[in-house]
Amino acid sequence: MSIPQAPAGVTDSEATEGRIYTVSGDDWDELHSTLETEDFVSGGQLVINMGPQHPSTHGVLRLILTLDGETVTETRASIGYLHTGIEKNMEYRTWTQGVTFCTRMDYLMPFFNEATYCLGVERLLGIEDKIPERAQIIRVMLMEFNRISSHLQGIGPMGMELGATTIFLQGLRLRERILDLYELITGLRMNHAYIRPGGLVQDLPPGTLEKVREFLGYGPKLLGDLRKLIDANPVFIGRTKGVAYLDLAGCMALGVTGPMLRATGLPWDLRKSQPYCGYETYEFNVPTVDTCDAYGRYLVRMDEMDESIKIIKQCADRLAARRSADDPVMIRDAKIGWPAQLSLGPDGLGPSPEHIAHIMGQSMEALIHHFKIITEGFRVPAGQAYVPVESARGELGAHVVSDGGTRPYRVHFRDPSFTNLQSIAALCEGGMVADVIPAIASIDPVMGGVDR
């Protein structure tokens, strides 16, 4: 930790020109007496680095804090430590292969990343109304599961950072059950690339609905147990109530969306205001509070998980009523849809002999087309589209640009973590240094989405 004698607002290079103290595990009382003898503390300010460290800063986030005693007078965020070049890489892959990149952005909500990108591609293709109904239902179900698992990974570490390890472990307990469902459906716990332009990779495997019903049986109880630990906990309330205040005007000025915005009392939710994937056909409420603080953001996230369970139950009921062998999960357009009914061979590594025979047994033109759509991909008409979804952290949108080729000309994502992180100065400045941690936790930023 470096402590330069520099006024607020100076650059890093200017700060290092002054006197610098490097502190690493030293006794604070001894250091404080040294600073006093050198007439440093009186009238001076401390400029310290917080992070990048995980999980206290929810990833590799670095904050440069200027302190006057224990009061934060200035907060600056330094980002870019997790830059992966995902958007640029997508320009060198086919439209379908792009899903394997964007799913890794905000690694806590991969299905939202995949959905917003695929919805953008489908809008350019003009096939939004041709996506099979079964695929849309499964998309909604997975996004709501993802909303719950993401919120649990935000609330759990928030409790741990405030000293309550039990909250963290209870949150992980339920989240692990959801990740087991992910693995059953997609084969992976994260980075699924399961949603594709035109539909899904493949249908739900046998036994999925039974496992979903099982989750609907114990999920609400485990969420209730988590609320009992937190809602009336005097320590948690003392550390979060009235802390990290940001009202509606501040949210609007900074472009803040999601639970942070709804904690100011505004029921803005894209699932209601700009429905997609058939959300207008589901019954659910948009939870809000008007506390404008860290505690209110926690309450909104807990209530949202309850609403997600309601939506998942409706999805399960609809899927149970559609048990038809002729109910596809990929658009029936051979020029766009990748094969969605694949089967593995006995070695578990390649296509089954039956699938190979099906491909080879068609016409030579069909075989050539199969080869081309897998290796080259489909062409998307020239144009651009922006399609947002209501992710776990707010408005997540994909601006997709095509020049008429088989690869994106440009894909840019509006990630809510990046936008919401702009509020960190407004949340922290004027407060105590101890309140910086619950302030970050109430934003719930994921640095993979910030840096991309």
JOHUGI-V779582 format. One record per pair of residues at least 12 apart in sequence whose C-alpha atoms are under 8 Angstrom apart, sorted by the first residue. I is the first residue (numbers start at 1). J is the second residue. D is the distance in Angstrom with one decimal. If there is no record, write none. Layout:
i->I j->J d->D
i->I j->J d->D
//
This chain:
i->1 j->21 d->7.9
i->1 j->22 d->5.6
i->1 j->23 d->5.3
i->1 j->24 d->6.6
i->1 j->48 d->6.4
i->1 j->49 d->6.3
i->2 j->20 d->6.2
i->2 j->21 d->5.5
i->2 j->22 d->4.7
i->2 j->23 d->6.5
i->2 j->47 d->7.6
i->2 j->48 d->6.1
i->2 j->49 d->7.1
i->3 j->20 d->5.5
i->3 j->21 d->5.1
i->3 j->22 d->6.6
i->3 j->23 d->7.9
i->3 j->46 d->5.8
i->3 j->47 d->5.5
i->3 j->48 d->5.7
i->4 j->16 d->6.5
i->4 j->18 d->6.1
i->4 j->19 d->5.5
i->4 j->20 d->4.3
i->4 j->21 d->6.4
i->4 j->46 d->6.7
i->4 j->47 d->6.1
i->4 j->48 d->8.0
i->5 j->18 d->5.8
i->5 j->19 d->5.8
i->5 j->20 d->6.8
i->5 j->40 d->7.5
i->5 j->44 d->7.0
i->5 j->45 d->6.8
i->5 j->46 d->6.6
i->5 j->47 d->7.5
i->6 j->18 d->6.7
i->6 j->44 d->7.8
i->6 j->45 d->7.0
i->6 j->46 d->7.5
i->6 j->47 d->7.2
i->7 j->44 d->7.5
i->7 j->45 d->6.6
i->8 j->45 d->7.7
i->8 j->47 d->7.9
i->8 j->66 d->6.3
i->8 j->73 d->7.8
i->8 j->74 d->6.9
i->9 j->74 d->7.8
i->44 j->68 d->7.5
i->45 j->66 d->6.6
i->45 j->67 d->5.6
i->45 j->68 d->5.2
i->45 j->69 d->7.4
i->46 j->65 d->8.0
i->46 j->66 d->5.6
i->46 j->67 d->5.1
i->46 j->68 d->6.7
i->46 j->69 d->7.9
i->47 j->64 d->6.8
i->47 j->65 d->5.6
i->47 j->66 d->4.4
i->47 j->67 d->6.3
i->48 j->64 d->5.8
i->48 j->65 d->5.3
i->48 j->66 d->6.5
i->48 j->67 d->7.8
i->49 j->62 d->6.9
i->49 j->63 d->5.9
i->49 j->64 d->4.8
i->49 j->65 d->6.3
i->50 j->62 d->5.8
i->50 j->63 d->5.0
i->50 j->64 d->6.3
i->50 j->65 d->7.2
i->51 j->63 d->6.4
i->55 j->157 d->7.2
i->56 j->157 d->7.8
i->56 j->161 d->6.2
i->56 j->437 d->6.8
i->57 j->437 d->7.3
i->57 j->440 d->6.6
i->57 j->441 d->7.7
i->58 j->440 d->7.6
i->58 j->441 d->7.3
i->58 j->444 d->7.1
i->58 j->445 d->6.4
i->58 j->446 d->6.2
i->58 j->447 d->7.2
i->59 j->446 d->6.4
i->59 j->447 d->5.5
i->60 j->79 d->7.7
i->60 j->81 d->6.3
i->60 j->82 d->6.9
i->60 j->447 d->6.5
i->61 j->77 d->7.2
i->61 j->78 d->6.6
i->61 j->79 d->5.9
i->61 j->81 d->7.6
i->61 j->447 d->6.9
i->62 j->77 d->5.9
i->62 j->78 d->5.0
i->62 j->79 d->6.6
i->63 j->75 d->6.6
i->63 j->76 d->5.6
i->63 j->77 d->4.7
i->63 j->78 d->6.0
i->64 j->76 d->5.1
i->64 j->77 d->6.4
i->64 j->78 d->7.5
i->67 j->433 d->7.7
i->70 j->432 d->5.6
i->70 j->433 d->5.6
i->71 j->429 d->7.8
i->71 j->430 d->6.2
i->71 j->431 d->5.6
i->71 j->432 d->4.6
i->71 j->433 d->5.9
i->72 j->428 d->6.6
i->72 j->429 d->5.1
i->72 j->430 d->5.5
i->72 j->431 d->5.7
i->72 j->432 d->5.8
i->72 j->433 d->5.8
i->73 j->429 d->5.2
i->73 j->430 d->5.7
i->73 j->431 d->8.0
i->74 j->425 d->7.0
i->74 j->428 d->8.0
i->74 j->429 d->5.6
i->75 j->424 d->7.3
i->75 j->425 d->5.1
i->75 j->428 d->6.9
i->75 j->429 d->6.4
i->76 j->425 d->6.7
i->77 j->424 d->7.7
i->79 j->450 d->7.7
i->79 j->451 d->6.9
i->80 j->450 d->7.9
i->80 j->451 d->5.3
i->81 j->451 d->7.3
i->82 j->447 d->6.7
i->82 j->448 d->6.2
i->82 j->451 d->5.6
i->82 j->452 d->7.1
i->83 j->448 d->7.5
i->83 j->451 d->4.7
i->83 j->452 d->5.2
i->84 j->451 d->7.3
i->84 j->452 d->5.5
i->85 j->452 d->6.2
i->86 j->101 d->6.0
i->86 j->102 d->6.7
i->86 j->105 d->7.5
i->86 j->452 d->5.8
i->87 j->102 d->7.7
i->87 j->410 d->7.6
i->87 j->411 d->5.9
i->87 j->412 d->6.3
i->87 j->413 d->8.0
i->87 j->452 d->7.2
i->88 j->410 d->7.7
i->88 j->411 d->7.9
i->89 j->101 d->7.7
i->90 j->407 d->7.8
i->90 j->408 d->6.8
i->90 j->410 d->7.9
i->90 j->411 d->7.2
i->91 j->407 d->6.1
i->91 j->408 d->5.1
i->91 j->409 d->5.9
i->91 j->410 d->6.2
i->91 j->411 d->7.5
i->92 j->407 d->6.6
i->92 j->408 d->7.8
i->93 j->407 d->5.8
i->93 j->408 d->7.7
i->94 j->376 d->6.9
i->94 j->377 d->5.7
i->94 j->378 d->7.8
i->94 j->406 d->5.7
i->94 j->407 d->4.5
i->94 j->408 d->7.2
i->95 j->121 d->7.8
i->95 j->197 d->7.9
i->95 j->377 d->6.9
i->95 j->378 d->7.5
i->95 j->406 d->6.5
i->95 j->407 d->5.4
i->95 j->408 d->6.3
i->96 j->196 d->6.4
i->96 j->197 d->6.6
i->96 j->377 d->7.2
i->99 j->114 d->5.9
i->99 j->117 d->7.4
i->99 j->118 d->7.7
i->99 j->193 d->5.5
i->99 j->195 d->7.6
i->99 j->196 d->6.8
i->100 j->191 d->7.2
i->100 j->192 d->7.5
i->100 j->193 d->5.1
i->102 j->114 d->6.4
i->102 j->117 d->7.7
i->103 j->191 d->5.4
i->103 j->192 d->6.9
i->103 j->193 d->6.2
i->104 j->191 d->5.6
i->104 j->448 d->7.6
i->105 j->448 d->5.1
i->105 j->449 d->4.9
i->105 j->452 d->5.5
i->106 j->446 d->6.1
i->106 j->447 d->7.3
i->106 j->448 d->4.9
i->106 j->449 d->4.2
i->106 j->450 d->7.9
i->106 j->452 d->8.0
i->107 j->190 d->7.1
i->107 j->191 d->7.0
i->107 j->446 d->7.8
i->107 j->448 d->6.6
i->107 j->449 d->7.6
i->108 j->146 d->7.8
i->108 j->149 d->7.7
i->108 j->150 d->5.6
i->108 j->153 d->7.8
i->108 j->190 d->7.9
i->108 j->446 d->7.6
i->109 j->146 d->5.8
i->109 j->147 d->7.2
i->109 j->150 d->6.2
i->109 j->391 d->7.7
i->109 j->392 d->7.3
i->110 j->146 d->7.7
i->110 j->190 d->6.9
i->110 j->191 d->6.0
i->110 j->192 d->7.0
i->111 j->139 d->8.0
i->111 j->142 d->6.8
i->111 j->143 d->5.8
i->111 j->146 d->6.8
i->111 j->192 d->7.6
i->111 j->193 d->8.0
i->111 j->194 d->7.8
i->111 j->195 d->7.2
i->112 j->143 d->6.1
i->112 j->146 d->7.8
i->112 j->389 d->7.3
i->112 j->391 d->5.9
i->112 j->396 d->7.7
i->113 j->396 d->7.6
i->114 j->193 d->6.8
i->114 j->194 d->7.8
i->114 j->195 d->5.9
i->114 j->196 d->7.4
i->115 j->139 d->7.6
i->115 j->195 d->6.4
i->115 j->196 d->8.0
i->115 j->389 d->7.8
i->116 j->387 d->6.2
i->116 j->388 d->6.1
i->116 j->389 d->6.0
i->116 j->396 d->7.1
i->116 j->397 d->5.9
i->116 j->398 d->5.7
i->117 j->387 d->7.8
i->117 j->397 d->7.7
i->117 j->398 d->5.4
i->117 j->400 d->7.5
i->118 j->195 d->7.3
i->118 j->196 d->6.0
i->118 j->197 d->4.8
i->118 j->198 d->7.7
i->119 j->197 d->7.2
i->119 j->387 d->6.5
i->120 j->385 d->5.8
i->120 j->386 d->6.1
i->120 j->387 d->5.4
i->120 j->398 d->6.4
i->120 j->399 d->7.1
i->120 j->400 d->6.0
i->121 j->197 d->6.4
i->121 j->380 d->7.7
i->121 j->385 d->7.8
i->121 j->400 d->6.8
i->122 j->197 d->6.1
i->122 j->198 d->6.7
i->123 j->385 d->6.8
i->124 j->380 d->6.7
i->124 j->381 d->6.5
i->124 j->382 d->7.8
i->124 j->383 d->6.7
i->124 j->384 d->6.8
i->124 j->385 d->6.5
i->125 j->380 d->5.8
i->125 j->381 d->6.4
i->127 j->198 d->7.6
i->130 j->331 d->6.6
i->131 j->198 d->5.9
i->131 j->199 d->6.1
i->131 j->329 d->8.0
i->131 j->330 d->7.0
i->131 j->331 d->5.6
i->132 j->199 d->7.0
i->132 j->327 d->7.8
i->132 j->328 d->6.3
i->132 j->329 d->5.8
i->132 j->330 d->6.4
i->132 j->331 d->6.2
i->133 j->329 d->7.7
i->134 j->319 d->7.1
i->134 j->322 d->7.8
i->134 j->327 d->6.8
i->134 j->328 d->6.9
i->134 j->329 d->5.8
i->135 j->199 d->5.5
i->135 j->200 d->6.3
i->135 j->328 d->7.5
i->135 j->329 d->4.6
i->135 j->330 d->7.0
i->136 j->199 d->7.5
i->136 j->277 d->5.4
i->136 j->278 d->7.0
i->137 j->277 d->7.5
i->137 j->278 d->7.8
i->137 j->315 d->6.0
i->137 j->318 d->7.7
i->137 j->319 d->7.3
i->138 j->315 d->7.3
i->139 j->195 d->7.3
i->139 j->277 d->7.4
i->140 j->277 d->6.8
i->140 j->279 d->7.6
i->140 j->312 d->7.9
i->140 j->315 d->7.5
i->141 j->311 d->7.3
i->141 j->312 d->5.3
i->141 j->315 d->5.9
i->141 j->316 d->7.9
i->144 j->308 d->5.3
i->144 j->309 d->7.5
i->144 j->311 d->7.2
i->144 j->312 d->6.6
i->145 j->178 d->6.9
i->145 j->308 d->7.2
i->145 j->309 d->8.0
i->145 j->312 d->7.4
i->146 j->392 d->7.8
i->147 j->305 d->7.1
i->147 j->308 d->7.3
i->147 j->391 d->7.1
i->147 j->392 d->5.1
i->148 j->175 d->7.8
i->148 j->304 d->8.0
i->148 j->305 d->5.3
i->148 j->308 d->7.0
i->149 j->174 d->8.0
i->149 j->175 d->5.2
i->149 j->178 d->6.7
i->149 j->179 d->7.9
i->150 j->392 d->6.5
i->151 j->301 d->6.3
i->151 j->302 d->7.7
i->151 j->305 d->7.6
i->151 j->392 d->6.9
i->152 j->171 d->5.3
i->152 j->172 d->7.0
i->152 j->174 d->7.9
i->152 j->175 d->6.5
i->153 j->171 d->6.9
i->153 j->172 d->7.1
i->153 j->175 d->7.6
i->154 j->441 d->7.0
i->154 j->444 d->5.7
i->155 j->167 d->8.0
i->155 j->168 d->7.5
i->155 j->171 d->7.3
i->155 j->298 d->7.0
i->155 j->441 d->7.8
i->156 j->168 d->3.8
i->156 j->169 d->7.1
i->156 j->170 d->7.4
i->156 j->171 d->5.1
i->156 j->172 d->7.0
i->157 j->441 d->7.8
i->158 j->438 d->6.8
i->158 j->441 d->5.4
i->158 j->442 d->7.7
i->159 j->236 d->7.6
i->161 j->437 d->7.2
i->161 j->438 d->7.8
i->162 j->236 d->7.4
i->162 j->239 d->7.6
i->162 j->437 d->8.0
i->162 j->438 d->7.4
i->167 j->226 d->6.9
i->167 j->229 d->6.9
i->167 j->230 d->7.6
i->170 j->226 d->6.5
i->171 j->226 d->7.1
i->174 j->219 d->7.1
i->174 j->222 d->6.8
i->174 j->223 d->7.9
i->177 j->215 d->7.7
i->181 j->208 d->7.8
i->181 j->211 d->7.4
i->181 j->212 d->7.7
i->184 j->205 d->7.4
i->184 j->208 d->7.3
i->185 j->204 d->5.8
i->185 j->205 d->6.2
i->185 j->208 d->7.1
i->197 j->337 d->7.6
i->198 j->330 d->5.6
i->198 j->331 d->5.1
i->198 j->336 d->7.1
i->198 j->337 d->5.9
i->199 j->329 d->5.5
i->199 j->330 d->4.3
i->199 j->331 d->6.2
i->199 j->337 d->7.8
i->200 j->329 d->5.7
i->200 j->330 d->5.8
i->200 j->340 d->6.9
i->201 j->329 d->7.9
i->201 j->330 d->7.6
i->201 j->338 d->7.8
i->201 j->339 d->7.7
i->201 j->340 d->5.2
i->202 j->329 d->6.7
i->202 j->330 d->7.8
i->202 j->340 d->4.6
i->202 j->341 d->5.7
i->202 j->342 d->7.3
i->203 j->328 d->7.8
i->203 j->329 d->6.1
i->203 j->340 d->7.4
i->203 j->341 d->7.3
i->209 j->316 d->6.6
i->209 j->319 d->8.0
i->209 j->320 d->7.5
i->212 j->316 d->7.3
i->213 j->313 d->7.8
i->213 j->316 d->7.5
i->216 j->309 d->7.1
i->216 j->313 d->7.1
i->220 j->306 d->7.3
i->220 j->309 d->7.7
i->227 j->302 d->7.8
i->237 j->295 d->6.8
i->239 j->435 d->7.3
i->239 j->438 d->7.3
i->240 j->293 d->7.1
i->240 j->294 d->5.1
i->240 j->295 d->4.9
i->240 j->438 d->6.5
i->241 j->293 d->6.2
i->241 j->294 d->6.3
i->241 j->295 d->5.1
i->241 j->296 d->7.6
i->242 j->291 d->7.7
i->242 j->292 d->7.9
i->242 j->293 d->5.4
i->242 j->294 d->7.2
i->242 j->295 d->7.6
i->243 j->293 d->5.5
i->243 j->294 d->5.8
i->243 j->295 d->7.8
i->243 j->427 d->7.9
i->243 j->431 d->7.9
i->243 j->435 d->6.7
i->243 j->438 d->7.7
i->243 j->439 d->7.1
i->244 j->293 d->5.4
i->244 j->294 d->5.8
i->244 j->426 d->7.9
i->244 j->427 d->4.4
i->244 j->428 d->6.2
i->244 j->431 d->7.9
i->244 j->435 d->7.4
i->244 j->436 d->8.0
i->244 j->438 d->7.6
i->244 j->439 d->5.1
i->245 j->292 d->5.5
i->245 j->293 d->4.6
i->245 j->294 d->7.2
i->245 j->426 d->8.0
i->245 j->427 d->5.8
i->246 j->264 d->7.8
i->246 j->292 d->5.4
i->246 j->293 d->6.6
i->246 j->426 d->7.1
i->246 j->427 d->6.4
i->247 j->264 d->5.7
i->247 j->292 d->5.4
i->248 j->261 d->6.9
i->248 j->264 d->5.4
i->248 j->265 d->7.8
i->248 j->266 d->7.6
i->248 j->292 d->7.8
i->251 j->423 d->7.9
i->254 j->419 d->7.4
i->254 j->420 d->7.5
i->254 j->422 d->6.8
i->254 j->423 d->6.7
i->255 j->419 d->6.5
i->255 j->420 d->7.2
i->256 j->394 d->7.7
i->256 j->416 d->7.6
i->256 j->419 d->6.3
i->256 j->420 d->5.0
i->256 j->423 d->7.7
i->257 j->393 d->7.3
i->257 j->394 d->4.7
i->257 j->395 d->6.1
i->257 j->416 d->7.0
i->257 j->420 d->7.1
i->258 j->390 d->7.4
i->258 j->391 d->7.6
i->258 j->392 d->7.0
i->258 j->393 d->5.1
i->258 j->394 d->3.4
i->258 j->395 d->6.6
i->258 j->416 d->7.9
i->259 j->297 d->5.8
i->259 j->300 d->6.0
i->259 j->301 d->6.4
i->259 j->392 d->7.9
i->259 j->393 d->6.6
i->259 j->394 d->6.8
i->260 j->292 d->7.7
i->260 j->297 d->5.8
i->260 j->442 d->7.7
i->260 j->443 d->6.9
i->262 j->287 d->7.2
i->262 j->288 d->5.0
i->262 j->289 d->6.7
i->262 j->290 d->7.9
i->262 j->297 d->7.8
i->262 j->300 d->7.2
i->263 j->288 d->5.6
i->263 j->289 d->4.8
i->263 j->290 d->5.5
i->263 j->291 d->6.3
i->263 j->292 d->5.3
i->263 j->293 d->7.3
i->263 j->296 d->5.5
i->263 j->297 d->5.4
i->263 j->300 d->6.4
i->264 j->288 d->7.3
i->264 j->289 d->6.2
i->264 j->290 d->4.5
i->264 j->291 d->6.2
i->264 j->292 d->4.7
i->265 j->288 d->5.3
i->265 j->289 d->5.0
i->265 j->290 d->4.4
i->265 j->291 d->7.9
i->265 j->292 d->8.0
i->266 j->288 d->6.8
i->267 j->286 d->6.0
i->267 j->287 d->7.1
i->267 j->288 d->6.1
i->268 j->286 d->7.8
i->269 j->286 d->6.9
i->269 j->390 d->6.4
i->270 j->388 d->7.8
i->270 j->389 d->6.3
i->270 j->390 d->5.2
i->270 j->395 d->7.5
i->271 j->389 d->7.3
i->271 j->390 d->6.2
i->276 j->389 d->7.6
i->282 j->311 d->6.6
i->282 j->314 d->7.3
i->283 j->310 d->7.9
i->283 j->311 d->7.1
i->284 j->307 d->5.9
i->284 j->308 d->8.0
i->284 j->310 d->6.9
i->284 j->311 d->6.8
i->285 j->307 d->6.6
i->286 j->304 d->7.4
i->286 j->307 d->8.0
i->287 j->300 d->5.9
i->287 j->303 d->6.1
i->287 j->304 d->6.3
i->288 j->300 d->6.0
i->294 j->438 d->6.8
i->294 j->439 d->6.5
i->294 j->442 d->5.2
i->295 j->442 d->7.9
i->297 j->442 d->6.2
i->298 j->442 d->7.0
i->335 j->373 d->7.5
i->335 j->378 d->6.6
i->336 j->373 d->7.8
i->336 j->378 d->5.8
i->338 j->373 d->7.4
i->338 j->374 d->7.5
i->342 j->355 d->7.1
i->343 j->355 d->6.8
i->376 j->406 d->6.8
i->377 j->406 d->5.7
i->377 j->407 d->8.0
i->378 j->406 d->5.5
i->379 j->404 d->6.2
i->379 j->405 d->5.1
i->379 j->406 d->4.4
i->379 j->407 d->7.6
i->380 j->402 d->6.5
i->380 j->403 d->7.8
i->380 j->404 d->5.3
i->380 j->405 d->6.1
i->380 j->406 d->6.5
i->381 j->402 d->6.6
i->381 j->403 d->7.0
i->381 j->404 d->4.6
i->381 j->405 d->7.5
i->382 j->401 d->7.5
i->382 j->402 d->4.8
i->382 j->403 d->4.4
i->382 j->404 d->4.2
i->382 j->405 d->7.8
i->383 j->401 d->5.9
i->383 j->402 d->5.4
i->383 j->403 d->6.7
i->383 j->404 d->7.7
i->384 j->399 d->7.1
i->384 j->400 d->5.5
i->384 j->401 d->4.3
i->384 j->402 d->6.2
i->385 j->398 d->7.9
i->385 j->399 d->5.7
i->385 j->400 d->5.4
i->385 j->401 d->6.7
i->386 j->398 d->5.5
i->386 j->399 d->4.3
i->386 j->400 d->6.3
i->387 j->399 d->6.9
i->393 j->416 d->5.9
i->393 j->417 d->6.7
i->393 j->444 d->7.4
i->393 j->445 d->7.8
i->394 j->416 d->5.4
i->395 j->414 d->7.6
i->395 j->415 d->7.2
i->395 j->416 d->5.7
i->396 j->413 d->7.2
i->396 j->414 d->5.5
i->396 j->415 d->5.1
i->396 j->416 d->5.7
i->397 j->413 d->5.6
i->397 j->414 d->5.0
i->397 j->415 d->6.8
i->398 j->411 d->6.8
i->398 j->412 d->5.8
i->398 j->413 d->4.5
i->398 j->414 d->6.4
i->399 j->411 d->5.7
i->399 j->412 d->5.1
i->399 j->413 d->6.1
i->399 j->414 d->7.8
i->400 j->412 d->6.7
i->415 j->449 d->6.0
i->415 j->450 d->6.6
i->416 j->449 d->7.9
i->417 j->443 d->7.8
i->417 j->444 d->7.5
i->417 j->445 d->4.7
i->417 j->446 d->6.1
i->417 j->447 d->7.4
i->417 j->449 d->6.2
i->417 j->450 d->5.7
i->418 j->445 d->7.5
i->418 j->449 d->6.9
i->418 j->450 d->4.4
i->418 j->451 d->7.7
i->420 j->443 d->6.8
i->420 j->445 d->7.6
i->421 j->443 d->7.0
i->421 j->445 d->6.8
i->424 j->439 d->7.4
i->424 j->440 d->7.1
i->427 j->439 d->6.4
//
